[in-house]
Amino acid sequence: MLVLQYLIASLAMTTLNDLTTDQSSLLAFKAHAFDYRSALANNWSISYPICSWAGISCGSRHQRVTALNLSDMGLGGTIPLHFGNLSFLVSLDISENNFHGHLPKELGQLRRLRVMSLAYNKLSGSFPSWIGVLSKLRILRLDYNNFTGPIPNSLFNLSRLEMLRAEFNIIGGTIPSRIGNLRKLVNLGLWSCNLQGQIPTEIGSLQNLKNLDLADNKLSGLIPPTIFNISTMRILTLESNQLSGRLPSTIGHSLRNIEYLALSTNNLIGKIPNSITNATKLIGLDLGFNSFSGHIPNTFGNLRHLSVLNVMMNNLTTESSSADQWSFLSSLTNCRNLSNLALASNPLGTLQQLQGFYVPENNLQGYVPHDLCHLERLNILNLSGNKLSGHIPPCLASLTSLRELHLGSNKLSSSIPSSLWSLEYILMINLSSNSLNDSLPSNIQKLKVLRVLDLSRNQLSGDIPSTIGALVDLEILSLASNQFQGPIPESVGSLISLESLDLSGNNLSGKIPKSLETLSHLKQFNVSHNRLEGFGSVYKGTISNGTYVAIKIFNLQLERAFRSFDSECEVLRNVRHRNLIKIISSCSNPDFKALVLEFMPNGEGEDSVTQTTTMATIGYMAPEYGSEGIVSAKCDVYSYGVLLMETFTRKRPTDEMFTGEMSLRRWVKESLPHRLSEVVDTNLVREEQAFSAKMDCLLSIMDLALDCCMESPDKRMHMTDAAAKLKKIKVKFLDDVAASS
């Protein structure tokens, strides 16, 4: 019994002593280190159990410190020798701090250590030779420090090592052949370590290797063929060395799991093996800045995951057959993820003869490549519907043979280069749906034979230059959804070939020029959502019996809300209203729709017709004046209520969803108040900021709209009351927003 008590007491004393050793070592480190963020100041204290300290983990059985994780804690100073007393330590991570100086040899006492991460510090001194005694080590990270070489032979005793990362140090020397002893190595990174000499053949013995990074050194000689036989390899980066020789013809079969292969900036020669396109998991392939020759493989399209392909600065050519010479480009259209393609500075033979470059809707990212400017005979360039960003290269102006330029639906920004307007023989320019800004220059007149100009849905501003009238061959002009201001130039009336003109969604003001009456070919005309005086395209004419008539031509895009043009005419023919003129006839076919109306002399007819809008169409009109012809101010209140609902739901009363008994008014009424979010325009409540205030405001507006749209005219409020209530809603909304912030 006495012996048992003695053993228990001895064990307790030993544990206490061990804990005291761990505690003393860590407190000594705390006193020694710079604690820039006070990460340890209040936490590492004898007032708390050591196993609860920040960054400390203990074993469950003996309560000894097993893991020290101080990564990115804003610590600095030198590594104390006291760490060598943490004899149960399995994991040591002090990466991403500001430690400097040499590693103490006492760290070699940590025989249980499996993980040592010292990366991203300012540690110096020679590569630790004592590292070889840590026989259980599996992960060693010394990267991004200032260690010097050579690599000690003792390192290769670590037969359990799975990761060795030492990039961005000043190791120097050669890679020892004994590296082949590290058979369990999965990740080997010696990038930018000033290494020289040849890559040892023995590295091919590392058959578990998935990541090999030896880039940016001074390695020379042949790439050992054994490297290309490591079937587990996923990332192989050997770029920026002085390696020579050829790639094996079977590279795509042996490296069947490769995802990134980077061999650029070496002295490699020979053909790019066709088998490389059998490595179907490839995401990035960088072979640029070498001396590869022969044809570019036309089977790159097999690499469906390919995102980056760089073969620039080689001696590559296209297929000799004129029918196949651009098959590699058409093959690349299968690479839906391709975002970076570099072909520059290759003697691609007839590349300069290329007349059409079509890569629309291929999810391309990055900038418009300047290399395109070298395709001097290019006739059509189509990169629309991608994700290209940055500016439009000014050098495209050097493509004097260019007839069509399609860069629409990308993410291009900045201004349109002024040089682009010097392409005097271009026929079509589509730069729509980007983020282009600035104004249009006056030298747009140089585009002598331009037929289509689409700059819609950008951020262009300023006045529309009057010189645009010089484009007499222009058939389609769209400047819609920009920020143009000022008047529509009278010179637009000089565009005698114009068939479609869309200036909607700008800040244009003033009168619609009378000169537009001369545009005899005009079929589509849209100037909505501006601050212009007058609406619609109205012409004076004479019918066979000599009667003068006013002819209103409908823009099919603007009037797309009409479900049936003929039924619309029937309604207008039977409705009596002070703002409607008698309809004599109509003209309707798929491409052209017009109303023939009574002409009012002395300009009255023109003014009346231009004021006639779709506000009197089905869905906007009050019930009493659609059925009985009763006209009153309360009719306008009803229309105003419908307009409010349309504005805040983004649904027209003539939307296709409103059929049978369902109308915009009924849809809104049945959704309030609990399903308000289902009817309002989602763009209005997309941001969570002041969400409650927004919803309260929208509910009040919808209630007001419904009050304006009561079935009985007597129950509708007066217009002045509606305006006053709307102002109150606005004031309350602004107060609620201010309170929430």
Buried (B, 14 or more C-beta within 10 A) or exposed (E): EEEEEEEEEEEEEEEEEBBEBBBEBBBBBBEEBEBEEEBBEEBBEEEEEBBEBEBBBBEEEEBBBBBBBBBBBBBBBBBBBBBBBBBBBBBBBBBBBBBBEEBBEBBBBBEBBBBBBBBBBEBBEEBBBBBBBBEBBBBBBBBBBEBBBBBBEBBBBBEBBBBBBBBBBEBBBBBBBBBBBBEBBBBBBBBBBBBBEBBBBBBBBBBBBBBBBBBBBEBBEEBBBBBBBBEBBBBBBBBBBEBBBEBBEBBBBBBEBBBBBBBBBBEBBBBBBBBBBBBBBBBBBBBBBBEBBBBBBBBBBBBEBBBBBBBBBBBBBBBEEEEEBBBBBEBBBBBEBBBBBBBBBBEBBBBEBBEEBBBBEBEBBBEBBEBBBBBBBBBBBBBBBBEBBEBBBBBBBBBEBBBBBBBBBBEBBEBBBBBBBBBEEBBBBBBBBBEBBBBBBEBBBBBEEBBBBBBBBBEBBBBBBBBBBBBEBBBBBBBBBBBBBEBBBEBBBBBBBBBBBBBBBBEBEEEBBEBBBEBEEBBBBBBBBBEBEBBBBBBEEEEEEEEEBBBBBBBBBBBEBBBEBEEBBEBBBEBEBEEBBEBBEBBBEEEEBBBBBBBBEEEEBBEBBBBBEBBBBBBBBBBBBBEEEBBEEBBBBBBBBBBBBBEBBBBBBBBEEBEEEEBBBEBBBEBBEEEBEEBBEEEBBEEEEBEEBBBBBBBBBBBBBBBBBBEEBEEBBEBEBBEEBBEEBEEBBEEBBEEEE
